[in-house]
């Protein structure tokens, strides 16, 4: 059990380190299109460890719908 917990924490920290390497910092918004995957949980916590904000979307969406989520149209 201890090994499982330690390896899971290390996996979360790897996601956080990868996001930090590409310049993600506290307050940034990450839009994730990961789908139902065992990595989604780790990616969420990796995002939150850095203090970033997670915005998830549906994988099957069309490009315009994703663009509207990431860059909402001005009203």
Secondary structure as a PSIPRED ss2 file (coil, helix, strand):
# PSIPRED VFORMAT (PSIPRED V4.0)

   1 X C   1.000  0.000  0.000
   2 X H   0.000  1.000  0.000
   3 X H   0.000  1.000  0.000
   4 X H   0.000  1.000  0.000
   5 X H   0.000  1.000  0.000
   6 X H   0.000  1.000  0.000
   7 X H   0.000  1.000  0.000
   8 X H   0.000  1.000  0.000
   9 X H   0.000  1.000  0.000
  10 X H   0.000  1.000  0.000
  11 X H   0.000  1.000  0.000
  12 X H   0.000  1.000  0.000
  13 X H   0.000  1.000  0.000
  14 X H   0.000  1.000  0.000
  15 X H   0.000  1.000  0.000
  16 X H   0.000  1.000  0.000
  17 X H   0.000  1.000  0.000
  18 X H   0.000  1.000  0.000
  19 X H   0.000  1.000  0.000
  20 X H   0.000  1.000  0.000
  21 X H   0.000  1.000  0.000
  22 X C   1.000  0.000  0.000
  23 X C   1.000  0.000  0.000
  24 X C   1.000  0.000  0.000
  25 X C   1.000  0.000  0.000
  26 X C   1.000  0.000  0.000
  27 X C   1.000  0.000  0.000
  28 X C   1.000  0.000  0.000
  29 X E   0.000  0.000  1.000
  30 X E   0.000  0.000  1.000
  31 X E   0.000  0.000  1.000
  32 X E   0.000  0.000  1.000
  33 X C   1.000  0.000  0.000
  34 X C   1.000  0.000  0.000
  35 X C   1.000  0.000  0.000
  36 X C   1.000  0.000  0.000
  37 X C   1.000  0.000  0.000
  38 X H   0.000  1.000  0.000
  39 X H   0.000  1.000  0.000
  40 X H   0.000  1.000  0.000
  41 X H   0.000  1.000  0.000
  42 X H   0.000  1.000  0.000
  43 X H   0.000  1.000  0.000
  44 X H   0.000  1.000  0.000
  45 X H   0.000  1.000  0.000
  46 X H   0.000  1.000  0.000
  47 X H   0.000  1.000  0.000
  48 X H   0.000  1.000  0.000
  49 X H   0.000  1.000  0.000
  50 X H   0.000  1.000  0.000
  51 X C   1.000  0.000  0.000
  52 X C   1.000  0.000  0.000
  53 X E   0.000  0.000  1.000
  54 X E   0.000  0.000  1.000
  55 X E   0.000  0.000  1.000
  56 X E   0.000  0.000  1.000
  57 X C   1.000  0.000  0.000
  58 X C   1.000  0.000  0.000
  59 X C   1.000  0.000  0.000
  60 X C   1.000  0.000  0.000
  61 X C   1.000  0.000  0.000
  62 X C   1.000  0.000  0.000
  63 X H   0.000  1.000  0.000
  64 X H   0.000  1.000  0.000
  65 X H   0.000  1.000  0.000
  66 X H   0.000  1.000  0.000
  67 X H   0.000  1.000  0.000
  68 X H   0.000  1.000  0.000
  69 X H   0.000  1.000  0.000
  70 X H   0.000  1.000  0.000
  71 X C   1.000  0.000  0.000
  72 X C   1.000  0.000  0.000
  73 X C   1.000  0.000  0.000
  74 X C   1.000  0.000  0.000
  75 X C   1.000  0.000  0.000
